[in-house]
Amino acid sequence: MKRTFTAAASALALIAGLTATQANAQGLRGIRAEAQVGYSQFHSEGNKDGHIGYGAAAGVDFDLGGFVLGAEGTFWWAPAENKTIDGPGLAEHKTFEELGIAARAGVMATPSTLVYGKLGYVRNEQRKRFTPFNPGTTVLNSALPGAYYENYKVSGWQYGAGVEQMLGENIYAKVEGRYSDYKDKGNISGGTHTVTGLVGLGFLFGGARAEAPVVIAPAPVVVAPPPAPATQTCPDGSVIMATDICPAPPPPPPPPAPAPERG
């Protein structure tokens, strides 16, 4: 089981390395860290139990021109427990923390909205316990023959999908659904599984951000002044518009009076 988990981690590291190589021509979207809260339903032996859970994730994403590839590590804690009366006693099956690694791929539906899917490998701690009843009663007694307690870890594949929405330059919120299919102790798929829905709030940093385009103001339009209107100089020396009529010249002075005759 440890070899399988190590192999999955190595494969994830290889994917991240190849993604980083491809991203040299495009750019780092960012390194992210987030807190999560949600609800998980644990299925075992035909029973199911739900529990509020919390967790965290950290990873790196690369933007390959609107197509995003990345890798992440996750932690999740939702201690649900199934209890069943099994013949002469009570059988209990409980889940504890889940650790995982995953590869993510998605598209930028808008410049601030990522829609993604994920495939990962997880390891889950579980506990089984059987406690017999005192004969003829429903009182549990772990000292009776047949009682057992076992704590162990199982691994399996995880599938998920979600949406991340940037709330600013670095803060984002997300919703995610995922299905964890744990193998049983015999390394056989289908032993137990968990269905989880969660919301998260995270911080994305270190990535290239598209700069706002520089708007160059157009050069002002220079309007040439209108040409000076045509003028004319009248005989009296006045200057008037060419389309106007010069004033009439003043009338000539009256002739001088005749000299008186001498008598």
C-alpha positions as CSV (number, residue, x, y, z in Angstrom):
1,M,0.0,0.0,0.0
2,K,2.8,2.4,0.8
3,R,4.5,1.5,-2.5
4,T,1.3,2.4,-4.3
5,F,1.0,5.7,-2.5
6,T,4.6,6.5,-3.3
7,A,4.1,5.6,-6.9
8,A,1.1,7.8,-7.1
9,A,3.0,10.7,-5.6
10,S,5.8,10.2,-8.1
11,A,3.4,10.2,-11.0
12,L,1.9,13.4,-9.7
13,A,5.3,15.0,-9.4
14,L,6.0,14.0,-12.9
15,I,2.8,15.6,-14.1
16,A,3.6,18.7,-12.2
17,G,7.1,18.8,-13.8
18,L,5.8,18.3,-17.3
19,T,3.2,21.0,-16.7
20,A,5.9,23.4,-15.4
21,T,7.9,22.7,-18.6
22,Q,5.0,23.5,-20.8
23,A,4.2,26.6,-18.7
24,N,7.6,28.2,-19.5
25,A,6.0,29.5,-22.7
26,Q,2.8,30.6,-20.9
27,G,3.2,31.3,-17.2
28,L,2.5,30.3,-13.7
29,R,-1.1,30.9,-12.7
30,G,-0.1,30.8,-9.0
31,I,0.6,28.8,-5.9
32,R,-2.5,28.4,-3.7
33,A,-3.5,27.5,-0.2
34,E,-7.0,27.2,1.1
35,A,-9.2,26.2,4.0
36,Q,-12.3,24.0,3.5
37,V,-15.5,23.1,5.2
38,G,-18.2,20.8,4.1
39,Y,-20.2,17.6,4.6
40,S,-19.1,13.9,4.0
41,Q,-21.1,10.7,3.9
42,F,-19.2,7.5,4.7
43,H,-20.5,4.3,3.2
44,S,-19.6,0.8,4.6
45,E,-21.3,-2.6,5.0
46,G,-24.4,-1.2,3.3
47,N,-24.8,1.6,5.8
48,K,-24.0,5.3,5.7
49,D,-23.4,8.1,8.1
50,G,-22.8,11.8,7.5
51,H,-20.6,14.3,9.3
52,I,-19.5,17.9,9.0
53,G,-15.9,18.0,7.9
54,Y,-13.1,20.5,7.5
55,G,-9.8,20.4,5.7
56,A,-7.1,22.2,3.7
57,A,-5.4,22.1,0.3
58,A,-2.3,23.5,-1.2
59,G,-1.1,23.3,-4.8
60,V,0.2,25.0,-7.9
61,D,-1.5,25.8,-11.2
62,F,-0.2,26.7,-14.6
63,D,-2.1,28.7,-17.2
64,L,-1.5,27.3,-20.7
65,G,-3.4,29.9,-22.6
66,G,-6.8,29.5,-20.9
67,F,-6.3,25.8,-20.1
68,V,-5.2,25.2,-16.6
69,L,-3.1,22.3,-15.3
70,G,-2.0,21.8,-11.7
71,A,-1.3,19.5,-8.8
72,E,-2.4,19.6,-5.1
73,G,-2.1,17.9,-1.8
74,T,-5.2,17.7,0.5
75,F,-6.2,17.0,4.1
76,W,-9.8,16.2,5.1
77,W,-11.3,15.3,8.5
78,A,-14.9,14.1,8.8
79,P,-15.2,11.4,11.5
80,A,-18.4,9.7,10.4
81,E,-19.3,6.3,12.0
82,N,-21.6,3.5,10.9
83,K,-23.1,1.4,13.7
84,T,-25.0,-1.9,13.1
85,I,-26.4,-4.5,15.4
86,D,-24.8,-7.6,14.1
87,G,-26.2,-10.7,15.9
88,P,-24.9,-10.8,19.4
89,G,-23.3,-7.4,19.4
90,L,-22.7,-4.0,18.0
91,A,-20.4,-3.5,14.9
92,E,-18.9,0.0,14.4
93,H,-17.0,1.2,11.4
94,K,-15.5,4.7,11.6
95,T,-13.5,6.9,9.2
96,F,-10.9,9.5,10.3
97,E,-8.6,11.7,8.4
98,E,-8.0,11.5,4.6
99,L,-4.7,12.6,3.0
100,G,-4.6,12.9,-0.8
101,I,-2.6,14.0,-3.8
102,A,-4.3,14.9,-7.1
103,A,-3.8,16.4,-10.5
104,R,-6.2,19.0,-11.7
105,A,-7.2,20.2,-15.2
106,G,-9.7,22.9,-16.2
107,V,-10.6,25.8,-18.4
108,M,-11.0,29.5,-17.6
109,A,-14.7,29.9,-18.3
110,T,-14.2,33.7,-17.7
111,P,-11.0,35.6,-16.9
112,S,-11.8,35.1,-13.2
113,T,-13.7,31.7,-13.2
114,L,-12.0,28.3,-13.3
115,V,-14.0,25.1,-14.0
116,Y,-12.0,22.0,-13.3
117,G,-11.9,18.3,-12.8
118,K,-9.5,16.3,-10.6
119,L,-8.1,12.8,-10.2
120,G,-6.2,11.8,-7.2
121,Y,-5.0,9.1,-4.8
122,V,-6.0,9.2,-1.2
123,R,-5.2,7.4,2.1
124,N,-7.8,7.1,4.8
125,E,-7.6,6.0,8.4
126,Q,-10.4,3.7,9.6
127,R,-11.4,1.8,12.7
128,K,-13.5,-1.3,13.1
129,R,-14.9,-2.5,16.4
130,F,-17.2,-5.2,17.5
131,T,-18.6,-5.3,21.1
132,P,-20.8,-8.2,22.3
133,F,-23.9,-7.8,24.3
134,N,-24.2,-9.3,27.8
135,P,-26.2,-12.5,27.3
136,G,-29.9,-11.8,27.1
137,T,-29.4,-8.0,27.2
138,T,-28.4,-5.1,25.0
139,V,-25.6,-4.0,27.4
140,L,-22.3,-3.8,25.6
141,N,-19.4,-5.7,27.2
142,S,-16.0,-5.5,25.5
143,A,-14.6,-8.1,27.9
144,L,-16.7,-10.9,26.4
145,P,-15.2,-13.3,23.9
146,G,-15.6,-12.2,20.3
147,A,-14.9,-8.5,21.0
148,Y,-12.3,-6.9,18.7
149,Y,-10.8,-3.6,17.9
150,E,-8.8,-2.7,14.8
151,N,-7.4,0.5,13.5
152,Y,-5.9,0.5,10.0
153,K,-5.4,2.6,6.8
154,V,-6.8,2.0,3.3
155,S,-6.0,3.8,0.0
156,G,-7.9,4.4,-3.2
157,W,-8.8,6.7,-6.0
158,Q,-10.5,10.0,-5.7
159,Y,-12.5,11.8,-8.5
160,G,-13.8,15.3,-8.3
161,A,-14.9,18.5,-10.0
162,G,-15.4,22.1,-8.9
163,V,-15.5,25.8,-9.7
164,E,-13.1,28.5,-8.4
165,Q,-14.1,32.1,-8.5
166,M,-11.5,34.9,-8.0
167,L,-12.8,37.6,-5.6
168,G,-10.0,40.0,-6.3
169,E,-6.4,40.0,-7.2
170,N,-5.4,37.0,-4.9
171,I,-8.5,35.8,-2.9
172,Y,-10.7,33.1,-4.4
173,A,-13.7,31.0,-3.3
174,K,-14.6,27.5,-4.5
175,V,-17.2,24.8,-4.4
176,E,-16.2,21.1,-5.0
177,G,-17.7,17.7,-5.0
178,R,-15.6,14.5,-4.8
179,Y,-15.9,10.8,-4.5
180,S,-13.3,8.7,-2.7
181,D,-13.3,4.9,-3.4
182,Y,-11.2,3.1,-0.8
183,K,-9.9,-0.4,-1.3
184,D,-10.4,-2.8,1.6
185,K,-7.6,-4.3,3.5
186,G,-7.2,-7.0,0.9
187,N,-6.4,-4.3,-1.7
188,I,-9.8,-4.9,-3.4
189,S,-11.7,-1.9,-4.7
190,G,-15.2,-1.3,-3.4
191,G,-14.6,-1.8,0.3
192,T,-15.8,1.6,1.5
193,H,-16.3,5.0,0.0
194,T,-17.0,8.6,0.9
195,V,-19.0,11.3,-0.9
196,T,-18.0,14.9,0.0
197,G,-19.3,18.3,-0.9
198,L,-17.3,21.4,0.3
199,V,-16.7,25.1,0.0
200,G,-13.3,26.7,0.3
201,L,-11.7,30.1,0.6
202,G,-8.1,30.4,-0.5
203,F,-5.2,32.7,-1.5
204,L,-3.5,32.5,-4.9
205,F,0.0,34.1,-5.1
206,G,3.1,34.2,-7.1
207,G,1.5,34.0,-10.6
208,A,1.7,36.3,-13.5
209,R,-1.2,38.6,-13.8
210,A,-2.4,40.2,-17.0
211,E,-1.6,43.9,-16.9
212,A,-4.3,46.4,-17.7
213,P,-4.0,47.6,-21.3
214,V,-2.5,51.0,-21.7
215,V,-5.0,53.4,-23.2
216,I,-3.3,56.0,-25.4
217,A,-5.4,59.1,-25.7
218,P,-5.9,60.3,-29.3
219,A,-4.1,63.4,-30.4
220,P,-6.2,66.5,-30.1
221,V,-7.7,67.7,-33.4
222,V,-6.4,71.1,-34.3
223,V,-9.1,73.1,-36.2
224,A,-7.6,75.7,-38.4
225,P,-9.0,79.1,-37.9
226,P,-11.4,80.4,-40.6
227,P,-9.8,82.6,-43.2
228,A,-10.1,86.3,-42.6
229,P,-13.1,87.7,-44.4
230,A,-12.4,89.8,-47.6
231,T,-12.6,93.5,-47.2
232,Q,-12.6,96.6,-49.3
233,T,-11.5,100.2,-48.8
234,C,-14.0,102.8,-49.7
235,P,-13.2,106.2,-51.3
236,D,-13.6,107.9,-47.9
237,G,-10.8,105.6,-46.5
238,S,-13.1,103.4,-44.5
239,V,-12.6,99.6,-44.6
240,I,-15.7,97.4,-44.9
241,M,-16.7,93.9,-45.8
242,A,-16.3,93.1,-49.5
243,T,-20.0,92.2,-49.6
244,D,-21.1,95.5,-48.2
245,I,-21.7,98.8,-50.1
246,C,-19.5,101.7,-49.5
247,P,-21.3,104.7,-48.1
248,A,-22.3,107.4,-50.6
249,P,-19.8,110.2,-50.8
250,P,-20.9,113.5,-49.2
251,P,-22.6,116.0,-51.5
252,P,-20.3,118.6,-53.0
253,P,-20.3,122.0,-51.3
254,P,-22.7,124.7,-52.7
255,P,-21.2,127.1,-55.2
256,P,-20.1,130.5,-53.8
257,A,-22.6,133.3,-53.9
258,P,-22.2,135.7,-56.8
259,A,-20.4,139.0,-56.1
260,P,-22.8,142.0,-55.8
261,E,-22.9,144.4,-58.7
262,R,-21.5,147.9,-58.4
263,G,-24.0,150.6,-59.1
